[in-house]
Amino acid sequence: MPAPIHDDSTSLFGSPHFYRALPGDTLYSIAFETGHDYRQLAYWNGIRPPYRIVVGERIRLAPSARRRSPHAPYVPEIGNRTSVARRRPQVSPGSPTDQRLSTPRPRARSSARSTIPAGPRLRRVKSWIWPARGRVEDTFGRGAADGRPGNKGIDIVGNYGEAIRAAAAGRVVYAGSGLPGYGELIIIKHNNDYLSAYAHNAQIDAKEGAMVQQGQIIAHMGDSGTDRVGLDFEIRKRGVPVNPIRYLPRIHHSYK
């Protein structure tokens, strides 16, 4: 079931069916926040790979009359990616971002972009590893009381500064603090089906657009956007949150 859309007048066009792209947004982060598959949003908006968006662009969150298919068709992903310019102190000008191929048209001055070098093709995830050491306190679905949505992942409680590692190899498609309730967040795209997310970091080490290997340190545990130190770890399959415990090994990996 899609995650609820925040009623934020700075990002929504007065309707739950549209979203206005803010500085730092990518198609992946918008899909993640609104509980959609990024390919579904791309299909509804006529956005072709490699998915460029610009500040202020209106993103449709529901199909139009001529695009009533509930699911987006498979679209091969090729080329490089860029994203909307980010206004965060830790990101220098010219940072890698996501692209959108479309008919040339005037662009806002604030939508400066740079190119991400093409990396190796993303492949099927054969296995996952634990992203951090610590104890799991809040499990998937917990807290779904009074009609409120439950936890979309698991919370791993550990020590401030503890290393956060990529649970599987992939490409960093978002790194920032623009999504409400997630603090400093990293989203990794593993293939056309799976994304993983790592929230509330104290420090982000992996840059947006970078290819990361399984077990590579991508951030350090913190309490950004929350009241305790820990990692909120999520896995999304085609835009839908799934229980990470079903994918992770029974025993935590031991890191040196």
Secondary structure, DSSP 8 states (H G I E B T S, - for coil): --------TTTB-SSTTEEE--TT--HHHHHHHHT--HHHHHHHHT-BTT----TT-EEESS--TT---SS-------S--B------TTS-TT--B---B-S-----TT--------------------SS-SEEEE-TTTT--TT----SSEEEE--TT-EEE-SS-EEEEEEES-STT-SEEEEEE-SSSEEEEEEEEEEE-S-TT-EE-TT-EEEEEB-TTSSSSBEEEEEEETTEEE-GGGTS-SS-----
